[in-house]
Amino acid sequence: MRIKSFAVVAVSALSLLMAGCNDKKPSIKVCIFPGDYPDPTIMRDGKDFYMTHSNFTYYPGLLIWHSTDLLHWEPIARAVQGHDYSIYAPDMCKVNGKYYIYYPTSSGENFVVTADKPEGPWSDPVKLEVSGIDPGHAIDADGNRYLYTNDGHVAPLSPDGLSITGPNRKVYDPWQYPEEWETEGMWLESPKIVKRGDWYYLVSAEGGTAGPATSHMCVVARSKSVTGPWENSPYNPLVHTYSIDEKWWSKGHGTLIDDADGNWYIVYHAYRNGFHTLGRSTIIESVNWTDDGWPVLAQKNGAKWKNGGLQDYDYLRHYENPLMWAKWEPGFDGGTLMTTTAIDEKYEITAHFKIGTQGRAGLYLFYNEEANLGAVDCIGPDLYVKILNDRNKATVWKSTDGQNWTLYYGETEVSSYHHNYYKGFFALRPAYFLDGDAQLVSFDYKPL
């Protein structure tokens, strides 16, 4: 299989944007993962950073990324192979020389996988006897380990981090946002805990992760103990979309992270304005600390992105890396559907297939079994399919030689192919379909 063109593996260092909030430290406000990269979890090991995201029903799951500067990233491994559940928001950490990823599933259970190095190999999943979603690992000064879940609950972990050793109890009440704010509801989720000085800081999500543009947010609380009691920040929310006119919608699900030089950041996800179909992208912003010890954004919340945000940075697109592809695990139309993520408002994808006498192949923009658009055929030996997605208006062509094209679907509106209509928290993804005696010869992604 020859796959041409490129997917996200890096972002230009030109993304460093100077801000006037600190004369000695650069301030960044950058989309580091455009496309479908929701629920980011990030950790630092010395000067190395590692990140992974929700993978839902795309498998192998938990694609792990590595960076040394928070701006340039490369994929290095997938931690979980195929399972019959969706993987939701994970949490990644390192304890006593071992790496852990805790994650919840659509089955209502929580699991953990481990490895001696981020590149793997990763262990088989170990089930934890605790319910809830969005686990967040925490460790106190004595080395005692805990697992937070949604709604302010925490349970003790064993020293090896592989089992729950006590009751799951509620220790945190959410920050109460103004009643007039338009959200999906409270939905207290995504507990992420870091320590700075004598304080533990708990960053949580509220407001719901989809729905209205102003739904989501990151709120902060602190305590001298890793299990509370927690005091909510007077500067809440740390991250929030205040207006439908902002560049990014439903900003939330954040993690505080520092670098080896003592600079602090918040990493979170958001939908691009008007493009729920692209999924939730991962964004990083610089954080300053107030004199009374609370994190605040280095750039004023709600400020416009310089030169329009991610469109102005030189992303390297690299779809030939097999790590960038994941199977739609439920299967589709009796065959195999392999998906990746789109990162542009306007792009064109083209695939060339070889089809035998017992084969079928095709190319799609795929959200789920109900919401998709593409072409599949059993006529060979060569099949070419091309799809143009022009700002959520899609057109499909077929060809037998890659030169002479026949219109298959005229311009079709696909802007509703996202969670608010079809649930699932997926994205509208480029995907190729294979069944029987068929193979993919080449795939091309071209931003327009």
SULTA-V200619 format. One record per residue. D_LAST is the distance of its C-alpha to the last C-alpha in Angstrom with 1 decimal. Layout:
# SULTA-V200619
d_last=D_LAST
d_last=D_LAST
This chain:
# SULTA-V200619
d_last=24.5
d_last=21.8
d_last=18.5
d_last=15.8
d_last=13.1
d_last=13.7
d_last=14.4
d_last=15.8
d_last=19.0
d_last=19.1
d_last=18.3
d_last=19.1
d_last=22.6
d_last=21.4
d_last=21.1
d_last=24.9
d_last=25.5
d_last=29.1
d_last=30.9
d_last=34.5
d_last=35.9
d_last=37.3
d_last=38.0
d_last=38.2
d_last=35.4
d_last=31.6
d_last=29.9
d_last=26.5
d_last=24.4
d_last=21.3
d_last=19.1
d_last=19.8
d_last=18.5
d_last=15.4
d_last=15.4
d_last=18.7
d_last=21.3
d_last=24.2
d_last=27.7
d_last=27.5
d_last=30.8
d_last=31.2
d_last=34.3
d_last=35.5
d_last=37.9
d_last=39.0
d_last=36.0
d_last=33.8
d_last=31.6
d_last=30.8
d_last=28.7
d_last=28.1
d_last=26.9
d_last=27.8
d_last=26.9
d_last=28.5
d_last=28.9
d_last=26.4
d_last=28.7
d_last=29.6
d_last=29.3
d_last=29.3
d_last=26.8
d_last=28.3
d_last=26.5
d_last=28.2
d_last=27.9
d_last=30.3
d_last=28.7
d_last=27.0
d_last=23.6
d_last=23.0
d_last=23.3
d_last=23.7
d_last=24.7
d_last=28.3
d_last=29.7
d_last=29.9
d_last=33.2
d_last=33.9
d_last=33.9
d_last=33.9
d_last=36.0
d_last=36.5
d_last=35.4
d_last=32.4
d_last=32.3
d_last=31.9
d_last=31.8
d_last=33.4
d_last=35.2
d_last=35.5
d_last=38.4
d_last=40.8
d_last=44.6
d_last=47.3
d_last=45.0
d_last=43.3
d_last=39.8
d_last=39.5
d_last=36.9
d_last=38.3
d_last=36.4
d_last=37.2
d_last=36.5
d_last=36.3
d_last=39.9
d_last=41.1
d_last=42.0
d_last=41.2
d_last=40.9
d_last=40.7
d_last=39.6
d_last=40.8
d_last=40.2
d_last=41.9
d_last=38.5
d_last=35.0
d_last=33.9
d_last=36.5
d_last=38.2
d_last=38.2
d_last=41.2
d_last=41.4
d_last=41.0
d_last=44.2
d_last=44.8
d_last=46.0
d_last=48.5
d_last=46.8
d_last=44.7
d_last=42.0
d_last=38.3
d_last=36.3
d_last=38.9
d_last=39.4
d_last=41.6
d_last=44.2
d_last=47.1
d_last=50.0
d_last=52.0
d_last=54.4
d_last=51.7
d_last=52.0
d_last=48.7
d_last=47.4
d_last=44.6
d_last=43.3
d_last=41.7
d_last=40.6
d_last=43.0
d_last=44.6
d_last=46.3
d_last=47.3
d_last=49.2
d_last=50.8
d_last=49.6
d_last=51.7
d_last=51.8
d_last=49.6
d_last=47.1
d_last=47.3
d_last=49.5
d_last=50.3
d_last=53.8
d_last=54.6
d_last=53.8
d_last=50.4
d_last=51.4
d_last=49.8
d_last=49.8
d_last=47.2
d_last=46.9
d_last=43.5
d_last=42.9
d_last=43.4
d_last=40.5
d_last=41.4
d_last=42.2
d_last=40.1
d_last=36.8
d_last=34.5
d_last=34.0
d_last=34.3
d_last=37.6
d_last=39.1
d_last=37.8
d_last=39.0
d_last=37.0
d_last=35.4
d_last=38.5
d_last=37.7
d_last=40.7
d_last=41.0
d_last=44.0
d_last=44.4
d_last=47.9
d_last=50.4
d_last=47.9
d_last=45.8
d_last=42.6
d_last=41.3
d_last=37.7
d_last=37.2
d_last=34.7
d_last=35.8
d_last=34.6
d_last=32.6
d_last=29.2
d_last=27.4
d_last=28.7
d_last=28.5
d_last=26.2
d_last=29.3
d_last=30.8
d_last=30.5
d_last=32.1
d_last=33.7
d_last=37.4
d_last=39.8
d_last=43.5
d_last=45.8
d_last=49.1
d_last=51.6
d_last=51.6
d_last=48.7
d_last=50.0
d_last=50.6
d_last=51.9
d_last=48.6
d_last=48.3
d_last=45.2
d_last=43.6
d_last=44.5
d_last=40.9
d_last=39.2
d_last=36.4
d_last=34.8
d_last=31.3
d_last=30.5
d_last=28.1
d_last=30.4
d_last=28.3
d_last=25.6
d_last=24.1
d_last=23.4
d_last=20.0
d_last=21.1
d_last=23.2
d_last=26.1
d_last=26.4
d_last=29.2
d_last=30.5
d_last=31.1
d_last=33.0
d_last=34.7
d_last=34.5
d_last=36.0
d_last=35.4
d_last=38.2
d_last=38.6
d_last=39.4
d_last=36.1
d_last=35.1
d_last=31.9
d_last=30.8
d_last=28.1
d_last=27.0
d_last=24.3
d_last=22.6
d_last=20.2
d_last=17.3
d_last=18.4
d_last=17.7
d_last=16.0
d_last=18.9
d_last=17.0
d_last=15.3
d_last=18.9
d_last=20.7
d_last=19.3
d_last=21.9
d_last=22.7
d_last=25.4
d_last=27.6
d_last=30.6
d_last=34.0
d_last=37.2
d_last=40.7
d_last=43.1
d_last=46.7
d_last=47.8
d_last=45.6
d_last=42.6
d_last=38.9
d_last=36.7
d_last=33.2
d_last=33.1
d_last=30.8
d_last=31.9
d_last=30.6
d_last=28.2
d_last=27.2
d_last=23.7
d_last=21.3
d_last=21.2
d_last=18.1
d_last=16.5
d_last=16.8
d_last=14.4
d_last=11.3
d_last=13.5
d_last=14.5
d_last=13.7
d_last=13.6
d_last=14.6
d_last=13.2
d_last=16.1
d_last=16.4
d_last=19.3
d_last=21.6
d_last=23.7
d_last=24.2
d_last=20.7
d_last=21.7
d_last=24.3
d_last=26.2
d_last=26.5
d_last=30.2
d_last=31.6
d_last=30.4
d_last=28.9
d_last=30.4
d_last=32.8
d_last=30.4
d_last=28.3
d_last=24.9
d_last=22.9
d_last=20.2
d_last=17.8
d_last=15.7
d_last=12.0
d_last=11.2
d_last=8.0
d_last=8.4
d_last=5.4
d_last=5.0
d_last=7.1
d_last=10.5
d_last=13.2
d_last=16.9
d_last=20.0
d_last=23.4
d_last=27.0
d_last=29.3
d_last=33.1
d_last=35.7
d_last=35.7
d_last=32.0
d_last=29.0
d_last=25.3
d_last=22.1
d_last=18.7
d_last=18.1
d_last=16.4
d_last=19.6
d_last=21.4
d_last=24.9
d_last=27.2
d_last=27.2
d_last=23.5
d_last=21.2
d_last=19.4
d_last=19.1
d_last=21.3
d_last=24.2
d_last=26.7
d_last=29.8
d_last=29.8
d_last=29.5
d_last=29.8
d_last=26.0
d_last=23.4
d_last=19.7
d_last=17.5
d_last=13.8
d_last=12.3
d_last=9.3
d_last=9.3
d_last=8.4
d_last=10.2
d_last=13.1
d_last=13.3
d_last=13.3
d_last=14.1
d_last=15.8
d_last=17.0
d_last=19.7
d_last=21.1
d_last=24.1
d_last=23.0
d_last=19.2
d_last=19.4
d_last=20.8
d_last=19.1
d_last=20.9
d_last=19.6
d_last=20.8
d_last=19.6
d_last=18.6
d_last=16.4
d_last=17.8
d_last=17.9
d_last=17.6
d_last=17.8
d_last=21.4
d_last=20.7
d_last=22.0
d_last=25.3
d_last=26.7
d_last=26.9
d_last=27.3
d_last=28.6
d_last=28.3
d_last=25.9
d_last=23.3
d_last=19.5
d_last=17.3
d_last=16.5
d_last=15.2
d_last=18.5
d_last=20.3
d_last=23.9
d_last=26.8
d_last=30.4
d_last=33.4
d_last=33.1
d_last=29.3
d_last=27.0
d_last=23.4
d_last=22.9
d_last=19.3
d_last=16.2
d_last=12.7
d_last=9.7
d_last=6.4
d_last=3.8
d_last=0.0
